[in-house]
Amino acid sequence: MIHSPAALPLVFVLLVLLGLLILLFEVRILTYAYRKVGVHPRYAFAVMLLSLLGSQVNIPLYQASGGTVVALNVGGALIPILVSVYLVVRTGMLGRMLMGTAVVALIVHQLAYVIPGVGIAVPMLMPPLIAAGVALILAFRRAPPVAYVSGSMGTLVGADLLNLRHIERLGAPVASIGGAGTFDGVFLTGILAGLLA
């Protein structure tokens, strides 16, 4: 058996290359998903990067009873809202997107639950499946943008906005709309719903 002192750095380099390959593959899939939804590929990477970096940033909105600050998460709420507005303007399917958002919000509200100290959580795969199904019914040939808007906005409304009355049960100093409990749901819902549709 031959032991080379260069073996350990080589293994490290190979692991880094494997990580980069996986990252590039995932970025390519996400870029493809955004393109199917209706976001130009040139902007897709910026949207993804802003969503991920913005998930760490909360914009304070107001202070609720009990001293809890209600905030808007940049990555989990603001970016999806801006992308949804862009898709509404670009596609002109406001009515279908509003109907889809309402249906997803009602169902997600039933599935959402409060996790004290964390936030409002939603089973991660349910919102994209519901949004994709609703979008296929409402706009079969143009389902991906309807799925994105219905899924991301429906999750925000159903999980966070309709549960603001439960803020005192959180026991947290900050309650973030689109934050910890629903960021994954909102971010992944838009992407998966668009791909499924």
N, C-alpha and C positions, 0 to 999 in steps of 0.2 A: 504494500500500500504506500503510495506516495502522497506526502502532505506538502502542499505548496503554500507559502506564506501569502501568496497573492489570491488564494482561493476565497478568503472571507470578503475582501473588497469586491471581488468579481461577483460573488453571490449578492452582495448589497447592490451593486450596479444593476444586476439582472432583476432584482426585486423592484428597484426604482423604475426601470424600463417597463416592467409588467404593470406597475401602478399607473404609469403614464398611458400605456396602451388601453387599459380599462377606462381611464378618465376620458381619453379621446373617443373611445367607443360610446361611452355614455353621453358625452357632449354631442356627438353626431346624432344619436337617437333623439336627444332633446331638441336639437336644432331641426331635425326632421319633423318632430311633433309640432313645434311652433310653426313651421312652414305649412303643415297641413291645417292648422288652426287658422292661419291667415296672417301671421307675423312674418315679415320679410326676413330671409336668412341672415341678412346683414345686421339686423337688430336682435336676432334671437339670442346670440351669446351675451349681448349686453343685458337683455331682460333676465336671463338666467343668473348672471353674475350679480346684478343689482338685487334680485330676489334673495339669493343666498347671503350676500353681505348685509342686505337690509333686514334680514331676519333678526339681527342683533340690535336694531335701532327701533325705539319706540317714541312716538310723538305724543306727548301728554295732551289730552283733550279737556278733561275736567276732573274734579275731585268729588267722589261719591260719598255717601254716608259711611261713616266708620273710618274715613281717612284714606280709603283706597283710591288711587289715581287710575282713571280709565285712560288708556293710551291706544294709539293706532300703530300697529306694527308695519314698518315700511315694506319688508319682504313678503309678509303674509297677508297684507291687506291693501296697502297703497299701490304697490306695483300691479297686483291682479286687477284692482279697480281701474287703473289707467289703461292696462291692456284691454280690459273689457269695454271701456269707453271707446278705445280705438277700433275694436272689432265691431261695435254697434254702428259707429260712423261709417266704417269701411264697407260693411255688408248691408246696412239698411234693414236689418231684421229685428228691429227693436221689439215688436210685438211678440214674436216667437221666443226671443231671448228673455223677455219679462215673464212669459208663461212658464218657460222652462225653469227660470230662477225661482218662481213661486212654488212650483211642484217640488223641486229639490230642497228648498228651504223648509217646507212643511215636513218632508220625510226626515231630513237631517235633524231637525229640531226634536223629533221623536227619538232619534238615536243618540243625541248628545247627552253627556253626563258631566257633572261637576267633579273635578279632582281637587280637593282642598290643598291650597298652597301652590298649585300649578296653573289651573285654568279649566276651560271647557274642552273636553275631548270628544272625538268622534271616531268610530271604527274606520280605519284608514281606507279600506277598499270599497266601502259602500257608496260614498258620494260619487266617485267616478263612474261606477257601474250604473247608478241611478241616472246620473247626468247623461251618460252615453245613450241609455235607453230612451230617455225623454227626448233627447235631440234627434234620434232616429225617427221617432214618431212625429215630431214637429217639423223637421226639415231634413228629410231623408238624403237628398242629394247635396245639401249644404250643412250637414250635421256637425262637423268638427268645430266651427266657431260657436255654434249654438251650444254645443257640449261644454266648451271651455267657459263661456260666460255663465251658463246655467250652473255648472259645477262649482266654479270658484265663488261666484256671487251667492249662490244658494247655500253654500257651506258657511260663508261669512254671516249671512243673514240668519240662517237656521241655527247655527251653533253658537255664534257670539252675540249678535244683536238681540235676538229673541230671548237670550238668557241673561241680559244685563241686570235683570231684577234679582239674580242670585249672586251678585257681587259680594255681598256680606258673607256668604258661605265659603268663598274662596280663602279668606284669611290671608290674603297676600297684599303687600303694599301697592303693587301695580297689577291691574287687570288689562291685559293687552288684547285688543281686537285683532285677530289674525296671528296671535302670538303662539306661545309654546304648545298649547293643546291642539290648536287647529292649523298651525303653519304647514305641517306636513300634509294635512287634509286639503288645504287650499292649493298649495303648490302642486302636489301630485294630482289632485282632482282635475285641474285644468289640463295638465299634460296627458294623463291617462284617458280622460274623457275624450279629448281630441283624437288620440290614437285609436281608441276603441270605436269611436263613431266613424 
